[in-house]
Amino acid sequence: MAAKWWILLVPPIAGGIIGYFTNDLAIKMLFRPYKPVFLGKFRIPLTPGLIPRNQGRLASRISNAIMGSLLTPSELEKVARRLLDVKRTQAALEWLLRLAVEQLQGDRQTRTAKILGGVLRDFVGESLPRLLRVWSRSEDFLKEQINQVLDQLIADYELTQSQARRLAQWVVDAVLTPNALRLALIDFLTDDNIRLLDSSFRERSRGTYWLIANVFGVRNTLASVRVFCINNPAQANQQLAEIFQDLRLRDRLYQWLKQASPKDLPTSSMRRIRRTIRHSFRTYLQGRGIDVLQDLGKTANWEELAGVILSRLQTSPILQKSFEPVSYELALILDRYLERDLEKIVAQAIPILDLDNVIVDRVMATPAQSLETAIQGIVRDELQAIIYIGGILGLVIGLMQSVFLFMQM
């Protein structure tokens, strides 16, 4: 009877052991052996394992699955929109701007200075003269700017006492000299001017002056003055100097200059001054100014100037403060561009990225051992459950055989 009980126990025990280890062997054969095994020149069947043997098809299926349902153009567009959010884009652009400024050091700064120096040389020596030649043809060229500068000068400018004194001294010593005034009188007192002055004096005088003008006139007096200035230059200069001294011309001119201000000029005079300055500036630019700029472009040390500019940029507080608003504006521009053309960009980027082939290449380049580790890391519990289920099924089938044998006893 004891032997019969052993016959009844063997089927479930053997079935459980066979089911457990068979499933375990089947799961291991999915991955192992990793490489084909040869017996002489004959490759042993089922080597390598199922997944290593079909790794190419597996890679193609994974790529098709990912590109067909996961990384579709619409999904890539959504991912791009999340990645290219305005705040993220601004942070990236600000980092790039700061990095670019930090890189302007040492050898990089020297190379950058050469490039910037060439740009400045071309701009000042070639581009700017051509632009100014075109702009200066316009009647309104720099009209607002010149008017603003003149208005500011007029509003702020007044002669100091020292300046007024030196200017009055210069006018008396260099401009209104007795000899200069004598020559001016000679040039002014021509026969025609004397006759005109005499007629005007006769017509406009009243009372006692009318009697003097019509009886004596001023023609002979003015003619005598002119003859005296011509024939006796030294004596005429001395008398004019005495007149200047009696009139205190220097002091009077000093007082007038000290109180004078451009603000007192008539509006019409200011318009003429503005128009004259603007015309003179345009004429200078059209003529000599262009040549001066071209000569400056050839002779200036632009690389040294560019180096100074770059050094100043690295420590400029204004530049440091401008990173955030500049990056924000650039991010907004990029966001508006992407909002309009993102779908087109993604459609053009997918063939360039070649994601399906990238996925295939990555799967093919992954060793079978790594694939086994990755897959078992994901479904370890499920695979172990399959092994347990195999053992349980073998045990159940063995019990059924034992029951069948027991019924036949």
C-alpha positions as semicolon CSV with decimal commas, in nm:
position;residue;x (nm);y (nm);z (nm)
1;M;0,000;0,000;0,000
2;A;0,290;0,234;0,076
3;A;0,423;0,179;-0,275
4;K;0,087;0,282;-0,415
5;W;0,095;0,610;-0,223
6;W;0,435;0,691;-0,370
7;I;0,291;0,627;-0,717
8;L;0,014;0,877;-0,639
9;L;0,261;1,144;-0,507
10;V;0,509;1,126;-0,795
11;P;0,287;1,280;-1,074
12;P;0,202;1,608;-0,894
13;I;0,559;1,652;-0,766
14;A;0,710;1,574;-1,105
15;G;0,451;1,788;-1,287
16;G;0,516;2,088;-1,061
17;I;0,892;2,059;-1,098
18;I;0,869;2,012;-1,477
19;G;0,620;2,305;-1,517
20;Y;0,831;2,538;-1,303
21;F;1,165;2,471;-1,466
22;T;1,020;2,444;-1,817
23;N;0,877;2,797;-1,800
24;D;1,197;2,925;-1,644
25;L;1,397;2,765;-1,925
26;A;1,160;2,905;-2,189
27;I;1,195;3,259;-2,050
28;K;1,574;3,230;-2,038
29;M;1,574;3,101;-2,395
30;L;1,412;3,428;-2,503
31;F;1,749;3,595;-2,441
32;R;2,007;3,317;-2,414
33;P;2,238;3,224;-2,548
34;Y;2,336;3,569;-2,655
35;K;2,539;3,442;-2,950
36;P;2,495;3,142;-3,183
37;V;2,654;2,815;-3,065
38;F;2,822;2,592;-3,325
39;L;2,899;2,223;-3,318
40;G;3,174;2,217;-3,574
41;K;3,025;2,402;-3,867
42;F;2,671;2,319;-3,764
43;R;2,480;2,584;-3,567
44;I;2,280;2,434;-3,287
45;P;1,906;2,514;-3,328
46;L;1,749;2,782;-3,110
47;T;2,083;2,960;-3,070
48;P;2,112;3,249;-3,016
49;G;1,800;3,324;-2,812
50;L;1,475;3,441;-2,965
51;I;1,525;3,812;-2,901
52;P;1,895;3,829;-3,005
53;R;1,813;3,625;-3,316
54;N;1,531;3,864;-3,413
55;Q;1,682;4,186;-3,277
56;G;1,658;4,356;-3,619
57;R;1,286;4,285;-3,654
58;L;1,234;4,383;-3,290
59;A;1,408;4,714;-3,350
60;S;1,196;4,779;-3,659
61;R;0,874;4,693;-3,471
62;I;0,971;4,917;-3,177
63;S;1,053;5,203;-3,417
64;N;0,723;5,163;-3,604
65;A;0,528;5,149;-3,279
66;I;0,695;5,461;-3,137
67;M;0,676;5,665;-3,457
68;G;0,326;5,544;-3,542
69;S;0,153;5,608;-3,212
70;L;0,385;5,791;-2,974
71;L;0,607;6,034;-3,167
72;T;0,354;6,144;-3,427
73;P;0,390;6,494;-3,581
74;S;0,107;6,623;-3,363
75;E;0,269;6,482;-3,047
76;L;0,608;6,623;-3,145
77;E;0,443;6,960;-3,201
78;K;0,291;6,946;-2,853
79;V;0,627;6,853;-2,704
80;A;0,794;7,138;-2,895
81;R;0,535;7,385;-2,768
82;R;0,595;7,277;-2,408
83;L;0,972;7,289;-2,450
84;L;0,965;7,626;-2,627
85;D;0,752;7,802;-2,369
86;V;0,827;8,174;-2,351
87;K;0,981;8,152;-2,004
88;R;1,200;7,856;-2,096
89;T;1,306;8,022;-2,420
90;Q;1,382;8,347;-2,239
91;A;1,595;8,165;-1,981
92;A;1,789;7,986;-2,258
93;L;1,844;8,305;-2,458
94;E;1,953;8,499;-2,149
95;W;2,201;8,222;-2,064
96;L;2,338;8,232;-2,418
97;L;2,376;8,612;-2,408
98;R;2,560;8,603;-2,077
99;L;2,778;8,317;-2,197
100;A;2,862;8,509;-2,515
101;V;2,973;8,813;-2,313
102;E;3,176;8,598;-2,074
103;Q;3,355;8,439;-2,370
104;L;3,489;8,779;-2,481
105;Q;3,815;8,729;-2,296
106;G;4,174;8,645;-2,385
107;D;4,229;8,506;-2,731
108;R;3,860;8,505;-2,805
109;Q;3,844;8,878;-2,732
110;T;4,137;8,938;-2,967
111;R;3,967;8,748;-3,248
112;T;3,636;8,920;-3,177
113;A;3,810;9,259;-3,172
114;K;3,957;9,189;-3,516
115;I;3,615;9,101;-3,652
116;L;3,446;9,400;-3,487
117;G;3,729;9,628;-3,599
118;G;3,677;9,516;-3,958
119;V;3,305;9,581;-3,929
120;L;3,364;9,930;-3,787
121;R;3,623;10,009;-4,055
122;D;3,386;9,906;-4,332
123;F;3,092;10,089;-4,175
124;V;3,270;10,421;-4,113
125;G;3,488;10,416;-4,424
126;E;3,243;10,276;-4,680
127;S;2,883;10,224;-4,570
128;L;2,831;10,541;-4,364
129;P;2,969;10,781;-4,632
130;R;2,736;10,629;-4,892
131;L;2,440;10,657;-4,657
132;L;2,524;11,018;-4,566
133;R;2,565;11,109;-4,932
134;V;2,209;10,989;-4,996
135;W;2,057;11,130;-4,676
136;S;2,219;11,472;-4,715
137;R;2,027;11,529;-5,039
138;S;1,706;11,564;-4,842
139;E;1,606;11,914;-4,732
140;D;1,492;11,780;-4,395
141;F;1,818;11,596;-4,322
142;L;1,889;11,631;-3,948
143;K;1,642;11,917;-3,928
144;E;1,489;11,813;-3,598
145;Q;1,824;11,721;-3,444
146;I;1,994;12,051;-3,539
147;N;1,697;12,254;-3,420
148;Q;1,696;12,069;-3,090
149;V;2,069;12,125;-3,038
150;L;2,041;12,494;-3,122
151;D;1,741;12,539;-2,892
152;Q;1,933;12,373;-2,610
153;L;2,237;12,592;-2,670
154;I;2,025;12,904;-2,684
155;A;1,839;12,811;-2,366
156;D;2,157;12,739;-2,168
157;Y;2,421;12,969;-2,317
158;E;2,517;13,301;-2,158
159;L;2,854;13,477;-2,160
160;T;3,033;13,501;-1,829
161;Q;3,184;13,832;-1,722
162;S;3,533;13,711;-1,814
163;Q;3,417;13,592;-2,156
164;A;3,228;13,914;-2,223
165;R;3,534;14,123;-2,124
166;R;3,771;13,925;-2,347
167;L;3,527;13,935;-2,639
168;A;3,479;14,313;-2,605
169;Q;3,855;14,361;-2,590
170;W;3,900;14,147;-2,904
171;V;3,630;14,338;-3,095
172;V;3,786;14,674;-3,011
173;D;4,146;14,566;-3,077
174;A;4,094;14,349;-3,385
175;V;3,761;14,438;-3,547
176;L;3,658;14,798;-3,468
177;T;4,004;14,952;-3,499
178;P;4,031;15,321;-3,601
179;N;4,198;15,227;-3,928
180;A;3,930;14,967;-4,008
181;L;3,655;15,219;-3,934
182;R;3,830;15,484;-4,146
183;L;3,850;15,248;-4,444
184;A;3,487;15,152;-4,393
185;L;3,388;15,523;-4,399
186;I;3,582;15,576;-4,720
187;D;3,409;15,277;-4,884
188;F;3,069;15,383;-4,754
189;L;3,085;15,755;-4,839
190;T;3,067;15,723;-5,215
191;D;2,915;16,001;-5,427
192;D;2,591;15,809;-5,465
193;N;2,562;15,735;-5,093
194;I;2,640;16,098;-5,003
195;R;2,375;16,220;-5,243
196;L;2,123;15,969;-5,105
197;L;2,196;16,065;-4,744
198;D;2,164;16,437;-4,826
199;S;1,828;16,386;-4,995
200;S;1,697;16,169;-4,712
201;F;1,808;16,426;-4,451
202;R;1,634;16,710;-4,637
203;E;1,309;16,512;-4,670
204;R;1,284;16,378;-4,315
205;S;1,413;16,667;-4,106
206;R;1,167;16,898;-3,922
207;G;1,191;17,232;-3,748
208;T;1,537;17,376;-3,699
209;Y;1,696;17,071;-3,857
210;W;1,486;17,128;-4,170
211;L;1,628;17,480;-4,202
212;I;1,985;17,356;-4,157
213;A;1,932;17,065;-4,398
214;N;1,779;17,277;-4,673
215;V;2,012;17,576;-4,633
216;F;2,344;17,403;-4,564
217;G;2,283;17,030;-4,633
218;V;2,515;16,745;-4,537
219;R;2,667;16,677;-4,879
220;N;2,965;16,906;-4,836
221;T;3,026;16,787;-4,479
222;L;3,026;16,417;-4,573
223;A;3,241;16,485;-4,878
224;S;3,489;16,671;-4,658
225;V;3,498;16,381;-4,412
226;R;3,576;16,137;-4,693
227;V;3,851;16,359;-4,835
228;F;3,999;16,408;-4,486
229;C;4,005;16,029;-4,424
230;I;4,179;15,973;-4,758
231;N;4,434;16,253;-4,740
232;N;4,517;16,241;-4,367
233;P;4,498;15,874;-4,256
234;A;4,715;15,910;-3,943
235;Q;4,528;16,217;-3,816
236;A;4,190;16,055;-3,897
237;N;4,288;15,737;-3,709
238;Q;4,395;15,941;-3,407
239;Q;4,069;16,135;-3,399
240;L;3,865;15,813;-3,432
241;A;4,065;15,660;-3,145
242;E;3,989;15,968;-2,932
243;I;3,620;15,933;-3,019
244;F;3,628;15,564;-2,914
245;Q;3,792;15,663;-2,589
246;D;3,542;15,942;-2,520
247;L;3,252;15,709;-2,598
248;R;3,404;15,436;-2,377
249;L;3,333;15,189;-2,656
250;R;3,502;14,896;-2,483
251;D;3,301;14,936;-2,162
252;R;2,974;14,984;-2,348
253;L;3,039;14,677;-2,562
254;Y;3,131;14,478;-2,250
255;Q;2,805;14,574;-2,077
256;W;2,603;14,482;-2,384
257;L;2,772;14,143;-2,427
258;K;2,730;14,060;-2,059
259;Q;2,355;14,118;-2,079
260;A;2,307;13,976;-2,429
261;S;2,153;13,629;-2,477
262;P;2,065;13,431;-2,789
263;K;1,715;13,400;-2,644
264;D;1,663;13,767;-2,725
265;L;1,708;13,709;-3,096
266;P;1,394;13,747;-3,309
267;T;1,217;13,432;-3,426
268;S;1,291;13,514;-3,787
269;S;1,662;13,544;-3,708
270;M;1,659;13,206;-3,536
271;R;1,493;13,049;-3,838
272;R;1,761;13,193;-4,063
273;I;2,037;13,071;-3,831
274;R;1,892;12,722;-3,824
275;R;1,848;12,717;-4,199
276;T;2,201;12,847;-4,256
277;I;2,362;12,597;-4,018
278;R;2,165;12,309;-4,168
279;H;2,255;12,414;-4,521
280;S;2,622;12,456;-4,428
281;F;2,628;12,115;-4,261
282;R;2,466;11,945;-4,561
283;T;2,704;12,120;-4,799
284;Y;3,004;12,014;-4,588
285;L;2,886;11,652;-4,579
286;Q;2,826;11,643;-4,954
287;G;3,171;11,782;-5,016
288;R;3,451;11,747;-4,766
289;G;3,268;11,549;-4,497
290;I;3,251;11,227;-4,701
291;D;3,626;11,240;-4,768
292;V;3,698;11,298;-4,399
293;L;3,496;10,990;-4,301
294;Q;3,672;10,779;-4,565
295;D;4,014;10,900;-4,446
296;L;3,911;10,825;-4,088
297;G;3,809;10,473;-4,189
298;K;4,154;10,414;-4,339
299;T;4,371;10,571;-4,068
300;A;4,194;10,493;-3,739
301;N;4,305;10,193;-3,530
302;W;3,971;10,015;-3,533
303;E;4,097;9,696;-3,369
304;E;4,215;9,892;-3,065
305;L;3,883;10,079;-3,054
306;A;3,694;9,749;-3,084
307;G;3,899;9,607;-2,796
308;V;3,807;9,905;-2,579
309;I;3,440;9,862;-2,671
310;L;3,445;9,490;-2,588
311;S;3,622;9,550;-2,257
312;R;3,365;9,812;-2,167
313;L;3,081;9,580;-2,262
314;Q;3,201;9,312;-2,020
315;T;3,168;9,547;-1,722
316;S;2,883;9,765;-1,845
317;P;2,597;9,769;-1,590
318;I;2,358;9,877;-1,864
319;L;2,448;9,567;-2,067
320;Q;2,400;9,343;-1,764
321;K;2,056;9,492;-1,703
322;S;1,961;9,457;-2,069
323;F;1,998;9,077;-2,081
324;E;1,657;9,008;-1,931
325;P;1,445;9,248;-2,144
326;V;1,639;9,165;-2,462
327;S;1,601;8,789;-2,408
328;Y;1,231;8,837;-2,330
329;E;1,173;9,032;-2,653
330;L;1,364;8,771;-2,853
331;A;1,159;8,496;-2,687
332;L;0,837;8,674;-2,783
333;I;0,955;8,707;-3,143
334;L;1,045;8,337;-3,151
335;D;0,712;8,244;-2,994
336;R;0,517;8,440;-3,255
337;Y;0,720;8,278;-3,531
338;L;0,667;7,928;-3,388
339;E;0,296;7,988;-3,337
340;R;0,266;8,056;-3,706
341;D;0,508;7,802;-3,853
342;L;0,564;7,532;-3,587
343;E;0,366;7,267;-3,775
344;K;0,570;7,329;-4,089
345;I;0,896;7,326;-3,891
346;V;0,810;6,995;-3,722
347;A;0,716;6,841;-4,058
348;Q;1,054;6,947;-4,198
349;A;1,243;6,841;-3,884
350;I;1,114;6,480;-3,869
351;P;1,295;6,368;-4,188
352;I;1,608;6,557;-4,081
353;L;1,609;6,398;-3,733
354;D;1,547;6,052;-3,889
355;L;1,407;5,932;-3,558
356;D;1,291;5,590;-3,685
357;N;1,641;5,497;-3,797
358;V;1,785;5,641;-3,477
359;I;1,558;5,411;-3,274
360;V;1,650;5,109;-3,490
361;D;2,022;5,185;-3,462
362;R;2,001;5,226;-3,085
363;V;1,814;4,899;-3,039
364;M;2,053;4,717;-3,272
365;A;2,353;4,862;-3,092
366;T;2,223;4,749;-2,752
367;P;2,380;4,415;-2,641
368;A;2,140;4,126;-2,585
369;Q;2,245;4,109;-2,221
370;S;2,145;4,473;-2,175
371;L;1,810;4,405;-2,345
372;E;1,750;4,115;-2,107
373;T;1,839;4,328;-1,807
374;A;1,614;4,611;-1,929
375;I;1,316;4,388;-2,004
376;Q;1,348;4,190;-1,682
377;G;1,384;4,514;-1,493
378;I;1,044;4,619;-1,631
379;V;0,851;4,284;-1,610
380;R;1,051;4,092;-1,350
381;D;0,745;4,022;-1,134
382;E;0,533;3,919;-1,435
383;L;0,802;3,679;-1,565
384;Q;0,844;3,526;-1,219
385;A;0,468;3,485;-1,200
386;I;0,475;3,291;-1,528
387;I;0,734;3,055;-1,379
388;Y;0,518;3,004;-1,069
389;I;0,209;2,948;-1,281
390;G;0,399;2,683;-1,480
391;G;0,485;2,503;-1,161
392;I;0,125;2,528;-1,036
393;L;-0,015;2,399;-1,366
394;G;0,231;2,106;-1,361
395;L;0,123;2,032;-1,004
396;V;-0,247;2,044;-1,098
397;I;-0,196;1,814;-1,397
398;G;0,005;1,574;-1,179
399;L;-0,278;1,572;-0,921
400;M;-0,525;1,494;-1,195
401;Q;-0,308;1,198;-1,300
402;S;-0,286;1,082;-0,941
403;V;-0,666;1,098;-0,908
404;F;-0,701;0,900;-1,231
405;L;-0,456;0,635;-1,103
406;F;-0,629;0,621;-0,767
407;M;-0,962;0,557;-0,937
408;Q;-0,809;0,264;-1,128
409;M;-0,669;0,095;-0,819
